[in-house]
């Protein structure tokens, strides 16, 4: 397994978010890492004001809570 730095993972997250808002579980699969790692890096990006995290209580499909991450409009 290839070692990736935190910066590499953040770059992958931002590349996905440039395409469209993403659900945490989708990013987990696309980046091939755990949800814990994704959440930690997203929290750092949110703290820096780069992304916005939106938490929903219930999915219409599954009835489970989910989290959407999208890029902030930086000017």
Rosetta silent file (secondary structure, phi, psi, omega in degrees, C-alpha in Angstrom):
SEQUENCE: XXXXXXXXXXXXXXXXXXXXXXXXXXXXXXXXXXXXXXXXXXXXXXXXXXXXXXXXXXXXXXXXXXXXXXXXXXX
SCORE:     score description
SCORE:     0.000 S_00000001
   1 L     0.000  135.739 -178.022    0.000    0.000    0.000 S_00000001
   2 L   -80.620  134.838  177.371    1.302    3.409   -0.961 S_00000001
   3 L   -81.616  131.284  176.712    1.810    5.969    1.796 S_00000001
   4 L  -119.372  138.819  178.713    0.057    9.274    1.158 S_00000001
   5 L   -79.125  166.443  176.087    0.681   12.440    3.095 S_00000001
   6 H   -59.717  -36.448  178.656   -2.101   14.567    4.539 S_00000001
   7 H   -63.844  -40.508  177.453   -1.411   17.120    1.825 S_00000001
   8 H   -60.321  -43.140 -178.711   -1.937   14.460   -0.864 S_00000001
   9 H   -67.480  -41.921  177.614   -5.293   13.512    0.642 S_00000001
  10 H   -61.769  -39.967  177.738   -6.389   17.155    0.935 S_00000001
  11 H   -61.645  -41.434  178.599   -5.478   17.683   -2.737 S_00000001
  12 H   -65.215  -41.259  178.467   -7.619   14.673   -3.697 S_00000001
  13 H   -61.255  -48.093 -178.720  -10.530   15.973   -1.613 S_00000001
  14 H   -64.916  -35.927  177.858  -10.312   19.420   -3.224 S_00000001
  15 H   -63.104  -41.455  177.319  -10.073   17.908   -6.720 S_00000001
  16 H   -65.458  -41.445 -177.589  -13.320   15.998   -6.097 S_00000001
  17 H   -70.066  -24.776  175.395  -15.030   19.069   -4.665 S_00000001
  18 H   -65.454  -29.875  179.252  -14.080   21.131   -7.730 S_00000001
  19 H   -74.359  -47.849 -177.839  -16.236   18.726   -9.758 S_00000001
  20 L  -173.510  162.376  173.027  -19.271   18.824   -7.445 S_00000001
  21 L   -57.979  148.641 -174.869  -20.325   18.692   -3.769 S_00000001
  22 E  -129.204  149.094  171.451  -19.549   15.288   -2.274 S_00000001
  23 E   -88.845  142.900 -178.271  -20.942   13.034    0.440 S_00000001
  24 H   -50.754  -46.252 -176.932  -18.313   11.812    2.936 S_00000001
  25 H   -64.783  -32.439  176.815  -18.973    8.141    2.097 S_00000001
  26 H   -68.404  -43.179  178.785  -18.510    8.819   -1.637 S_00000001
  27 H   -62.757  -37.697  178.829  -15.189   10.547   -1.005 S_00000001
  28 H   -57.089  -45.502  179.812  -14.129    7.626    1.161 S_00000001
  29 H   -70.452  -44.256 -175.939  -14.611    5.231   -1.764 S_00000001
  30 H   -68.391  -35.017 -178.862  -13.149    7.504   -4.448 S_00000001
  31 H   -90.836  -14.748  178.565  -10.026    8.377   -2.444 S_00000001
  32 L    62.345   55.642  175.089   -9.709    4.855   -1.023 S_00000001
  33 L  -148.396  174.291 -175.249   -9.229    5.778    2.613 S_00000001
  34 L   -77.885  159.297  178.317  -11.278    5.615    5.812 S_00000001
  35 H   -64.898  -31.476  178.416  -14.084    7.970    6.744 S_00000001
  36 H   -61.187  -43.410  178.975  -12.117    8.972    9.836 S_00000001
  37 H   -65.858  -45.506  179.674   -9.251   10.269    7.659 S_00000001
  38 H   -59.842  -47.882 -178.226  -11.651   12.072    5.308 S_00000001
  39 H   -61.544  -38.968 -179.849  -13.504   13.694    8.226 S_00000001
  40 H   -64.165  -45.325 -178.714  -10.262   14.860    9.848 S_00000001
  41 H   -71.273  -36.896  176.697   -9.004   16.523    6.663 S_00000001
  42 H   -64.138  -39.295  178.515  -12.412   18.012    5.862 S_00000001
  43 H   -61.878  -40.178  177.735  -12.529   19.466    9.404 S_00000001
  44 H   -65.338  -43.505  179.725   -9.150   21.138    8.805 S_00000001
  45 H   -65.683  -35.099  177.509  -10.317   22.527    5.453 S_00000001
  46 H   -67.823  -42.346  178.694  -13.517   23.777    7.090 S_00000001
  47 H   -59.317  -37.232  179.553  -11.535   25.498    9.852 S_00000001
  48 L   -79.326   -5.981  177.853   -9.489   27.287    7.165 S_00000001
  49 L    82.711   15.064 -176.829  -12.710   28.392    5.457 S_00000001
  50 L   -85.679  -35.058 -179.762  -12.056   26.459    2.252 S_00000001
  51 E  -125.061  162.960  175.224  -15.025   24.085    2.460 S_00000001
  52 E  -120.494  134.837 -179.637  -18.506   24.108    3.952 S_00000001
  53 E  -108.638  127.596  179.727  -19.937   21.052    5.717 S_00000001
  54 E  -120.199  119.524 -179.108  -23.696   20.481    5.647 S_00000001
  55 E  -101.510  130.513  177.802  -25.132   17.770    7.896 S_00000001
  56 E  -111.548  142.501 -177.674  -28.501   16.222    7.081 S_00000001
  57 L   -77.409  -29.217 -173.811  -30.513   14.210    9.582 S_00000001
  58 L  -152.048  131.968  174.041  -32.068   11.795    7.134 S_00000001
  59 L   -84.434  140.605  178.022  -31.487   10.529    3.609 S_00000001
  60 L   -66.428  -33.504 -179.183  -34.616   10.004    1.516 S_00000001
  61 L   -74.522  -50.468 -171.395  -33.172    6.736    0.167 S_00000001
  62 L  -105.843  -19.147 -176.806  -31.798    5.141    3.328 S_00000001
  63 L    79.363    5.635 -178.885  -33.274    7.153    6.190 S_00000001
  64 L  -101.062  154.708  176.556  -29.774    7.547    7.654 S_00000001
  65 L   -68.302  152.854  177.136  -27.955   10.794    8.420 S_00000001
  66 E  -150.997  163.339 -176.552  -25.318   11.990    5.945 S_00000001
  67 E  -125.714  130.223  177.918  -22.867   14.820    5.452 S_00000001
  68 E  -109.234  138.577  178.378  -22.266   16.836    2.280 S_00000001
  69 E  -119.363  135.125  176.417  -19.083   18.818    1.722 S_00000001
  70 E  -141.257  159.455  179.127  -18.778   21.617   -0.820 S_00000001
  71 E   -71.132  141.625  172.122  -16.281   24.311   -1.687 S_00000001
  72 L   -77.361  153.806  175.080  -16.809   27.754   -0.203 S_00000001
  73 L   -81.124   96.225 -179.377  -17.010   30.669   -2.591 S_00000001
  74 L   -90.031  134.149  179.737  -13.605   32.194   -1.934 S_00000001
  75 L  -124.133    0.000    0.000  -13.007   35.665   -3.317 S_00000001
